[in-house]
Amino acid sequence: SATAQIIGGHAVFGGGNTMADFSSRGPSIAGGGDIIKPDITAPGVNILAGNTPTAFLGAPGQLFQSISGTSMSSPHMAGLAALLIQKYPTWSPAAIKSAYMTSARQNLTKEDVATPADPFDFGAGHAVPNGAASPGLVYDLGFDDYRGFLRGQGLCTLCFGTTPATTVAAPNLNLPSFAVGSLAGTRTVTRKLTNVGAAATYNVAVNAPSGVS
């Protein structure tokens, strides 16, 4: 019988734990740099995927293609979200997103396969499917939170509501990440955590960036 072996595969990022060179990098200029982008990373290099035989891209007439890009990482995250929604049907989209971000792993390198990657490369990190099933705490958001963020950006007043939205500054949008685009002196950001697991006591620890206390 025939055998096959995969050596040094490139199924995830550029090589397992390596960011692809085409992957978009932060920081985001939206909100004055007060929001980290990207949110999270997922497999997006040389993904074997179904293909429309009449597709504009790729070889015509083929039902499968090896494709790279956001078009591959996005469906990975959509599928993972669907699995978590099946497990927790009452969770909000923000809670689902939070569970994957807070359970992501960060042992990744830049495209040179040597330099450690950073949050501007991978956001929260690389998605870990099983880890998101028991996040303990989530950073939740609702419709009015997003309305407040839009108003805080000066984009609207009613912001898809019938009354003026309550203004939410970008750093205080209840995301599972923290960013301060311009730090001079002291800045305070707030977060609200929701316990979705067993009753427990949580202790806070801060691993501050260099130059910040």
Residue pairs with C-beta under 8 A, 6 or more apart in sequence:
8 15
9 15
9 16
10 16
10 45
10 46
11 43
11 45
11 46
11 47
12 43
12 44
12 45
12 126
13 19
13 20
13 23
13 41
13 43
13 44
13 45
13 108
13 126
14 20
14 21
14 45
14 111
14 113
15 45
15 113
17 107
17 108
17 109
17 126
18 108
18 109
18 110
18 111
18 113
19 41
19 108
19 109
19 110
19 111
19 117
19 121
19 122
20 44
20 45
20 68
20 111
21 111
22 68
22 69
23 38
23 41
23 44
23 121
24 37
24 38
24 70
25 38
25 120
25 121
26 36
26 37
26 38
26 119
26 120
26 121
26 123
27 33
27 36
27 37
27 120
27 179
27 181
28 35
28 36
28 37
30 37
30 153
30 170
31 149
31 152
31 153
31 170
31 171
31 173
31 181
32 170
32 181
32 182
33 179
33 180
33 181
33 182
34 169
34 170
34 171
34 179
34 180
34 181
35 170
35 173
35 175
35 177
35 179
36 119
36 120
36 123
36 175
36 177
36 178
36 179
37 123
38 122
38 123
39 97
39 101
39 123
39 124
39 177
40 77
40 97
40 100
40 101
40 104
40 122
40 123
40 124
40 125
40 126
40 127
41 73
41 104
41 108
41 122
41 123
41 125
41 126
41 127
42 73
42 74
42 76
42 77
42 80
42 126
42 127
43 72
43 73
43 76
44 68
44 69
44 70
44 72
44 73
44 76
45 68
45 72
46 66
46 67
46 68
47 66
47 67
47 68
47 72
47 76
48 64
48 65
48 66
49 64
49 65
49 66
49 67
49 72
49 75
50 63
50 64
51 58
51 62
51 63
51 64
51 65
51 67
53 60
53 61
53 62
53 63
54 60
55 65
57 65
57 67
58 65
58 67
59 65
76 127
77 100
77 127
80 100
80 127
80 129
80 132
81 93
81 96
81 97
81 100
83 129
84 91
84 96
84 99
84 100
84 132
84 133
85 91
85 96
87 133
88 95
88 96
88 196
91 99
91 138
91 196
92 140
92 141
92 142
94 138
94 139
94 140
94 141
94 142
94 145
94 174
95 138
95 140
95 194
95 196
97 176
98 135
98 138
98 139
98 140
98 176
99 132
99 133
99 135
99 138
99 196
100 124
100 127
100 128
100 132
101 123
101 124
101 125
101 176
101 177
102 124
102 135
102 137
102 138
102 139
102 176
103 128
103 131
103 132
103 135
104 122
104 123
104 124
104 125
104 126
104 127
104 128
104 131
105 125
105 126
105 128
105 131
106 117
106 122
106 124
106 125
106 126
108 116
108 117
108 121
108 122
108 125
108 126
109 115
109 116
109 117
110 116
110 117
110 121
119 177
123 177
124 176
124 177
134 197
135 196
135 197
136 195
136 196
136 197
136 200
136 202
137 193
137 194
137 195
137 196
137 197
137 202
138 176
138 193
138 194
138 196
139 174
139 175
139 176
139 191
139 192
139 193
139 194
140 174
140 192
140 194
141 173
141 174
141 175
143 160
144 161
144 165
144 166
145 168
145 173
145 174
147 159
147 160
147 161
147 165
147 166
148 159
148 165
148 166
148 167
148 168
149 168
149 170
149 173
150 156
150 159
150 160
150 165
151 157
151 159
151 164
151 165
151 166
151 167
151 168
152 167
152 168
152 169
152 170
153 170
156 165
157 164
157 165
158 164
158 165
159 165
171 178
171 179
171 180
171 187
171 189
172 189
172 190
174 191
174 192
178 189
178 191
180 187
180 189
183 212
193 202
